[in-house]
Amino acid sequence: MLRPSQLSQLVLLLLIACSVPSTTAKTQRPGFLFTRTTGRCTPHYWGSRREAWPRMVPQTSTVSKVFGSRAYERYRSDLTLLEATVRNDEENVYPRLLKQASAALLNSYARKGFPYSAWEVKTLVIQALVSEKAAALQAQRFSVANEACH
C-alpha cells in the first residue's frame, strides 16, 4: 500500500506526464483543430488573391461579360469575378453555381490537367441557369473538380 507522500508524488508525476504531450502537440501544430485548409483551386483561395489571376480573366472582369447574357439576366451587371469568389450566400443555388464556376474558370486557365476547359465552364454555366436543379447539380460538379485540383 502506498503512503500519502508516495501517492501525492505519483499523482504529481502523472499530471506532469499528461501535460507534456499536449504542450508538444500545440508547439508542433498551432491551431490544428481550428485551422481551415483551402486548396489551391477553391473559390476561397482565388478570392484571397494569394496568386496572380490568369491574364485572360482579370479580377475586375464582370460576370456578365465572362459568362454572357444569361448570366447578365441572373446576376448584377457590375458583379465581378472576384466578388463572385468571395460570396457567402451559398444557401441559394445560383450564387453557389457562380462561385464554383468562377473558380473553375480560373482553374481552367491556370491549372494544367483541370478537367474543364474555359469554353466548357462557360457553356455549362449557361446550360445550368435554366433551373435550380440544373444549377445545383453543376455547382456540385464544379465544386468536386475544384476540390480535387492541385
Salt bridges, closest charged atoms under 4 A:
GLU51 OE1 - ARG40 NH2 3.89
GLU51 OE1 - ARG111 NH2 2.85
ASP78 OD1 - ARG76 NE 2.92
GLU83 OE1 - ARG76 NH2 3.24
ASP89 OD2 - ARG87 NH2 2.76
GLU90 OE2 - LYS99 NZ 2.81
